[in-house]
Amino acid sequence: MPKLKTKSSAKKRFKLTASGKVKMPQSGKRHGMIKRTNSQIRKQRGTTIMSKQDSKIVKSYMPYSLRG
C-alpha cells in the first residue's frame, strides 16, 4: 500500500489531545471586532475542543497522527 498524505492545512490548524480529541483555535476572531460585544471577544480567546462529528472528518485528514 502507498503511504497516505496528511492535509497540510489540517496539520497547521489542529492538534490532537492525549485522549484523542481535536483542539482548534476559536472561530470568529479575524475581523469585525467592533460589532462584537466585549464578552464575546473574551470568550473567543485561546482554543476549544471540536465537536465529535467534525473531529471525525479532521482525523481522516491526518492519518498518521495518534488517534486516541
Backbone atoms as SQL, in Angstrom:
CREATE TABLE atoms (id INTEGER PRIMARY KEY, chain TEXT, resi INTEGER, resn TEXT, atom TEXT, x REAL, y REAL, z REAL);
INSERT INTO atoms VALUES
  (1, 'A', 1, 'MET', 'N', 0.837, -1.197, 0.000),
  (2, 'A', 1, 'MET', 'CA', 0.000, 0.000, 0.000),
  (3, 'A', 1, 'MET', 'C', 0.880, 1.258, 0.000),
  (4, 'A', 2, 'PRO', 'N', 0.508, 2.246, -0.789),
  (5, 'A', 2, 'PRO', 'CA', 1.254, 3.508, -0.739),
  (6, 'A', 2, 'PRO', 'C', 0.917, 4.281, 0.535),
  (7, 'A', 3, 'LYS', 'N', 1.822, 5.171, 0.891),
  (8, 'A', 3, 'LYS', 'CA', 1.579, 5.999, 2.072),
  (9, 'A', 3, 'LYS', 'C', 0.502, 7.024, 1.768),
  (10, 'A', 4, 'LEU', 'N', -0.257, 7.395, 2.805),
  (11, 'A', 4, 'LEU', 'CA', -1.289, 8.423, 2.670),
  (12, 'A', 4, 'LEU', 'C', -0.681, 9.775, 3.014),
  (13, 'A', 5, 'LYS', 'N', -1.133, 10.805, 2.329),
  (14, 'A', 5, 'LYS', 'CA', -0.626, 12.148, 2.621),
  (15, 'A', 5, 'LYS', 'C', -1.514, 12.827, 3.664),
  (16, 'A', 6, 'THR', 'N', -0.876, 13.562, 4.559),
  (17, 'A', 6, 'THR', 'CA', -1.588, 14.391, 5.529),
  (18, 'A', 6, 'THR', 'C', -1.938, 15.710, 4.854),
  (19, 'A', 7, 'LYS', 'N', -3.153, 16.200, 5.095),
  (20, 'A', 7, 'LYS', 'CA', -3.530, 17.503, 4.540),
  (21, 'A', 7, 'LYS', 'C', -2.755, 18.588, 5.278),
  (22, 'A', 8, 'SER', 'N', -1.995, 19.392, 4.529),
  (23, 'A', 8, 'SER', 'CA', -1.138, 20.412, 5.139),
  (24, 'A', 8, 'SER', 'C', -1.944, 21.446, 5.907),
  (25, 'A', 9, 'SER', 'N', -3.130, 21.784, 5.416),
  (26, 'A', 9, 'SER', 'CA', -3.939, 22.786, 6.107),
  (27, 'A', 9, 'SER', 'C', -4.394, 22.265, 7.465),
  (28, 'A', 10, 'ALA', 'N', -4.680, 20.976, 7.558),
  (29, 'A', 10, 'ALA', 'CA', -5.151, 20.401, 8.819),
  (30, 'A', 10, 'ALA', 'C', -4.029, 20.332, 9.851),
  (31, 'A', 11, 'LYS', 'N', -2.813, 19.953, 9.419),
  (32, 'A', 11, 'LYS', 'CA', -1.731, 19.836, 10.393),
  (33, 'A', 11, 'LYS', 'C', -1.317, 21.191, 10.942),
  (34, 'A', 12, 'LYS', 'N', -1.583, 22.274, 10.178),
  (35, 'A', 12, 'LYS', 'CA', -1.254, 23.612, 10.664),
  (36, 'A', 12, 'LYS', 'C', -2.324, 24.151, 11.614),
  (37, 'A', 13, 'ARG', 'N', -3.572, 23.716, 11.447),
  (38, 'A', 13, 'ARG', 'CA', -4.675, 24.318, 12.186),
  (39, 'A', 13, 'ARG', 'C', -5.115, 23.544, 13.428),
  (40, 'A', 14, 'PHE', 'N', -4.907, 22.232, 13.448),
  (41, 'A', 14, 'PHE', 'CA', -5.459, 21.406, 14.516),
  (42, 'A', 14, 'PHE', 'C', -4.377, 20.608, 15.226),
  (43, 'A', 15, 'LYS', 'N', -4.616, 20.357, 16.523),
  (44, 'A', 15, 'LYS', 'CA', -3.759, 19.483, 17.311),
  (45, 'A', 15, 'LYS', 'C', -4.662, 18.445, 17.979),
  (46, 'A', 16, 'LEU', 'N', -4.082, 17.273, 18.282),
  (47, 'A', 16, 'LEU', 'CA', -4.840, 16.249, 18.984),
  (48, 'A', 16, 'LEU', 'C', -4.427, 16.225, 20.451),
  (49, 'A', 17, 'THR', 'N', -5.417, 16.069, 21.337),
  (50, 'A', 17, 'THR', 'CA', -5.129, 15.946, 22.756),
  (51, 'A', 17, 'THR', 'C', -4.727, 14.507, 23.050),
  (52, 'A', 18, 'ALA', 'N', -4.284, 14.242, 24.268),
  (53, 'A', 18, 'ALA', 'CA', -3.849, 12.893, 24.647),
  (54, 'A', 18, 'ALA', 'C', -4.999, 11.903, 24.584),
  (55, 'A', 19, 'SER', 'N', -6.216, 12.369, 24.824),
  (56, 'A', 19, 'SER', 'CA', -7.380, 11.472, 24.784),
  (57, 'A', 19, 'SER', 'C', -7.958, 11.347, 23.379),
  (58, 'A', 20, 'GLY', 'N', -7.348, 12.026, 22.395),
  (59, 'A', 20, 'GLY', 'CA', -7.778, 11.873, 21.008),
  (60, 'A', 20, 'GLY', 'C', -8.766, 12.905, 20.529),
  (61, 'A', 21, 'LYS', 'N', -9.076, 13.904, 21.341),
  (62, 'A', 21, 'LYS', 'CA', -9.975, 14.962, 20.899),
  (63, 'A', 21, 'LYS', 'C', -9.197, 15.965, 20.051),
  (64, 'A', 22, 'VAL', 'N', -9.914, 16.710, 19.213),
  (65, 'A', 22, 'VAL', 'CA', -9.256, 17.679, 18.335),
  (66, 'A', 22, 'VAL', 'C', -9.363, 19.061, 18.954),
  (67, 'A', 23, 'LYS', 'N', -8.204, 19.708, 19.117),
  (68, 'A', 23, 'LYS', 'CA', -8.133, 21.052, 19.686),
  (69, 'A', 23, 'LYS', 'C', -7.978, 22.033, 18.537),
  (70, 'A', 24, 'MET', 'N', -8.748, 23.122, 18.573),
  (71, 'A', 24, 'MET', 'CA', -8.702, 24.100, 17.487),
  (72, 'A', 24, 'MET', 'C', -8.809, 25.509, 18.045),
  (73, 'A', 25, 'PRO', 'N', -8.325, 26.510, 17.278),
  (74, 'A', 25, 'PRO', 'CA', -8.486, 27.890, 17.742),
  (75, 'A', 25, 'PRO', 'C', -9.955, 28.319, 17.644),
  (76, 'A', 26, 'GLN', 'N', -10.338, 29.262, 18.474),
  (77, 'A', 26, 'GLN', 'CA', -11.712, 29.753, 18.444),
  (78, 'A', 26, 'GLN', 'C', -11.987, 30.445, 17.117),
  (79, 'A', 27, 'SER', 'N', -13.205, 30.303, 16.624),
  (80, 'A', 27, 'SER', 'CA', -13.565, 30.937, 15.362),
  (81, 'A', 27, 'SER', 'C', -14.146, 32.329, 15.614),
  (82, 'A', 28, 'GLY', 'N', -14.188, 33.126, 14.559),
  (83, 'A', 28, 'GLY', 'CA', -14.819, 34.440, 14.642),
  (84, 'A', 28, 'GLY', 'C', -13.947, 35.527, 15.232),
  (85, 'A', 29, 'LYS', 'N', -12.616, 35.437, 15.056),
  (86, 'A', 29, 'LYS', 'CA', -11.730, 36.436, 15.655),
  (87, 'A', 29, 'LYS', 'C', -10.879, 37.171, 14.623),
  (88, 'A', 30, 'ARG', 'N', -11.161, 37.065, 13.346),
  (89, 'A', 30, 'ARG', 'CA', -10.287, 37.643, 12.326),
  (90, 'A', 30, 'ARG', 'C', -10.581, 39.122, 12.060),
  (91, 'A', 31, 'HIS', 'N', -11.846, 39.469, 11.959),
  (92, 'A', 31, 'HIS', 'CA', -12.190, 40.862, 11.646),
  (93, 'A', 31, 'HIS', 'C', -13.581, 41.155, 12.186),
  (94, 'A', 32, 'GLY', 'N', -13.981, 42.428, 12.152),
  (95, 'A', 32, 'GLY', 'CA', -15.315, 42.809, 12.619),
  (96, 'A', 32, 'GLY', 'C', -15.443, 42.825, 14.126),
  (97, 'A', 33, 'MET', 'N', -14.355, 43.170, 14.834),
  (98, 'A', 33, 'MET', 'CA', -14.402, 43.165, 16.295),
  (99, 'A', 33, 'MET', 'C', -15.291, 44.280, 16.854),
  (100, 'A', 34, 'ILE', 'N', -15.488, 45.320, 16.067),
  (101, 'A', 34, 'ILE', 'CA', -16.284, 46.451, 16.551),
  (102, 'A', 34, 'ILE', 'C', -17.730, 46.035, 16.813),
  (103, 'A', 35, 'LYS', 'N', -18.267, 45.173, 15.982),
  (104, 'A', 35, 'LYS', 'CA', -19.664, 44.763, 16.154),
  (105, 'A', 35, 'LYS', 'C', -19.847, 43.646, 17.173),
  (106, 'A', 36, 'ARG', 'N', -18.750, 43.076, 17.703),
  (107, 'A', 36, 'ARG', 'CA', -18.849, 42.021, 18.707),
  (108, 'A', 36, 'ARG', 'C', -18.837, 42.643, 20.111),
  (109, 'A', 37, 'THR', 'N', -19.516, 42.003, 21.015),
  (110, 'A', 37, 'THR', 'CA', -19.525, 42.507, 22.395),
  (111, 'A', 37, 'THR', 'C', -18.206, 42.125, 23.069),
  (112, 'A', 38, 'ASN', 'N', -17.863, 42.844, 24.141),
  (113, 'A', 38, 'ASN', 'CA', -16.626, 42.561, 24.864),
  (114, 'A', 38, 'ASN', 'C', -16.629, 41.156, 25.439),
  (115, 'A', 39, 'SER', 'N', -17.792, 40.707, 25.916),
  (116, 'A', 39, 'SER', 'CA', -17.866, 39.361, 26.483),
  (117, 'A', 39, 'SER', 'C', -17.651, 38.308, 25.403),
  (118, 'A', 40, 'GLN', 'N', -18.138, 38.585, 24.206),
  (119, 'A', 40, 'GLN', 'CA', -17.950, 37.657, 23.087),
  (120, 'A', 40, 'GLN', 'C', -16.462, 37.541, 22.739),
  (121, 'A', 41, 'ILE', 'N', -15.774, 38.682, 22.709),
  (122, 'A', 41, 'ILE', 'CA', -14.342, 38.693, 22.392),
  (123, 'A', 41, 'ILE', 'C', -13.564, 37.936, 23.471),
  (124, 'A', 42, 'ARG', 'N', -13.923, 38.106, 24.744),
  (125, 'A', 42, 'ARG', 'CA', -13.250, 37.408, 25.837),
  (126, 'A', 42, 'ARG', 'C', -13.435, 35.903, 25.732),
  (127, 'A', 43, 'LYS', 'N', -14.642, 35.468, 25.387),
  (128, 'A', 43, 'LYS', 'CA', -14.930, 34.033, 25.301),
  (129, 'A', 43, 'LYS', 'C', -14.206, 33.379, 24.132),
  (130, 'A', 44, 'GLN', 'N', -13.827, 34.165, 23.133),
  (131, 'A', 44, 'GLN', 'CA', -13.185, 33.608, 21.943),
  (132, 'A', 44, 'GLN', 'C', -11.668, 33.545, 22.049),
  (133, 'A', 45, 'ARG', 'N', -11.111, 33.800, 23.235),
  (134, 'A', 45, 'ARG', 'CA', -9.661, 33.678, 23.408),
  (135, 'A', 45, 'ARG', 'C', -9.262, 32.213, 23.442),
  (136, 'A', 46, 'GLY', 'N', -8.030, 31.956, 23.074),
  (137, 'A', 46, 'GLY', 'CA', -7.468, 30.619, 23.250),
  (138, 'A', 46, 'GLY', 'C', -8.012, 29.580, 22.293),
  (139, 'A', 47, 'THR', 'N', -8.143, 28.344, 22.791),
  (140, 'A', 47, 'THR', 'CA', -8.553, 27.229, 21.947),
  (141, 'A', 47, 'THR', 'C', -9.807, 26.579, 22.513),
  (142, 'A', 48, 'THR', 'N', -10.397, 25.688, 21.723),
  (143, 'A', 48, 'THR', 'CA', -11.587, 24.956, 22.132),
  (144, 'A', 48, 'THR', 'C', -11.506, 23.544, 21.583),
  (145, 'A', 49, 'ILE', 'N', -12.379, 22.681, 22.063),
  (146, 'A', 49, 'ILE', 'CA', -12.439, 21.299, 21.599),
  (147, 'A', 49, 'ILE', 'C', -13.503, 21.189, 20.506),
  (148, 'A', 50, 'MET', 'N', -13.151, 20.539, 19.423),
  (149, 'A', 50, 'MET', 'CA', -14.061, 20.394, 18.284),
  (150, 'A', 50, 'MET', 'C', -15.139, 19.358, 18.593),
  (151, 'A', 51, 'SER', 'N', -16.308, 19.519, 17.967),
  (152, 'A', 51, 'SER', 'CA', -17.393, 18.568, 18.163),
  (153, 'A', 51, 'SER', 'C', -17.002, 17.207, 17.598),
  (154, 'A', 52, 'LYS', 'N', -17.659, 16.170, 18.102),
  (155, 'A', 52, 'LYS', 'CA', -17.309, 14.795, 17.734),
  (156, 'A', 52, 'LYS', 'C', -17.491, 14.554, 16.237),
  (157, 'A', 53, 'GLN', 'N', -18.573, 15.087, 15.663),
  (158, 'A', 53, 'GLN', 'CA', -18.856, 14.868, 14.248),
  (159, 'A', 53, 'GLN', 'C', -17.797, 15.510, 13.360),
  (160, 'A', 54, 'ASP', 'N', -17.393, 16.737, 13.700),
  (161, 'A', 54, 'ASP', 'CA', -16.388, 17.436, 12.901),
  (162, 'A', 54, 'ASP', 'C', -15.002, 16.837, 13.095),
  (163, 'A', 55, 'SER', 'N', -14.719, 16.381, 14.322),
  (164, 'A', 55, 'SER', 'CA', -13.390, 15.843, 14.583),
  (165, 'A', 55, 'SER', 'C', -13.152, 14.550, 13.808),
  (166, 'A', 56, 'LYS', 'N', -14.215, 13.813, 13.519),
  (167, 'A', 56, 'LYS', 'CA', -14.090, 12.593, 12.721),
  (168, 'A', 56, 'LYS', 'C', -13.562, 12.930, 11.325),
  (169, 'A', 57, 'ILE', 'N', -14.028, 14.030, 10.753),
  (170, 'A', 57, 'ILE', 'CA', -13.583, 14.475, 9.429),
  (171, 'A', 57, 'ILE', 'C', -12.127, 14.913, 9.489),
  (172, 'A', 58, 'VAL', 'N', -11.781, 15.706, 10.504),
  (173, 'A', 58, 'VAL', 'CA', -10.422, 16.229, 10.627),
  (174, 'A', 58, 'VAL', 'C', -9.419, 15.099, 10.845),
  (175, 'A', 59, 'LYS', 'N', -9.795, 14.085, 11.618),
  (176, 'A', 59, 'LYS', 'CA', -8.892, 12.960, 11.864),
  (177, 'A', 59, 'LYS', 'C', -8.622, 12.182, 10.578),
  (178, 'A', 60, 'SER', 'N', -9.575, 12.181, 9.652),
  (179, 'A', 60, 'SER', 'CA', -9.339, 11.493, 8.385),
  (180, 'A', 60, 'SER', 'C', -8.318, 12.245, 7.543),
  (181, 'A', 61, 'TYR', 'N', -8.155, 13.546, 7.791),
  (182, 'A', 61, 'TYR', 'CA', -7.154, 14.346, 7.078),
  (183, 'A', 61, 'TYR', 'C', -5.743, 14.091, 7.611),
  (184, 'A', 62, 'MET', 'N', -5.633, 13.572, 8.845),
  (185, 'A', 62, 'MET', 'CA', -4.337, 13.347, 9.466),
  (186, 'A', 62, 'MET', 'C', -4.189, 11.859, 9.808),
  (187, 'A', 63, 'PRO', 'N', -3.898, 11.010, 8.817),
  (188, 'A', 63, 'PRO', 'CA', -3.948, 9.567, 9.022),
  (189, 'A', 63, 'PRO', 'C', -2.897, 9.010, 9.975),
  (190, 'A', 64, 'TYR', 'N', -1.743, 9.660, 10.121),
  (191, 'A', 64, 'TYR', 'CA', -0.671, 9.081, 10.920),
  (192, 'A', 64, 'TYR', 'C', -0.512, 9.724, 12.276),
  (193, 'A', 65, 'SER', 'N', -1.402, 10.647, 12.631),
  (194, 'A', 65, 'SER', 'CA', -1.334, 11.216, 13.979),
  (195, 'A', 65, 'SER', 'C', -1.993, 10.244, 14.949),
  (196, 'A', 66, 'LEU', 'N', -1.710, 10.389, 16.220),
  (197, 'A', 66, 'LEU', 'CA', -2.279, 9.486, 17.232),
  (198, 'A', 66, 'LEU', 'C', -3.788, 9.665, 17.274),
  (199, 'A', 67, 'ARG', 'N', -4.495, 8.586, 17.278),
  (200, 'A', 67, 'ARG', 'CA', -5.960, 8.682, 17.214),
  (201, 'A', 67, 'ARG', 'C', -6.641, 8.263, 18.485),
  (202, 'A', 68, 'GLY', 'N', -6.212, 8.520, 19.649),
  (203, 'A', 68, 'GLY', 'CA', -6.782, 8.147, 20.911),
  (204, 'A', 68, 'GLY', 'C', -8.057, 7.418, 20.999);
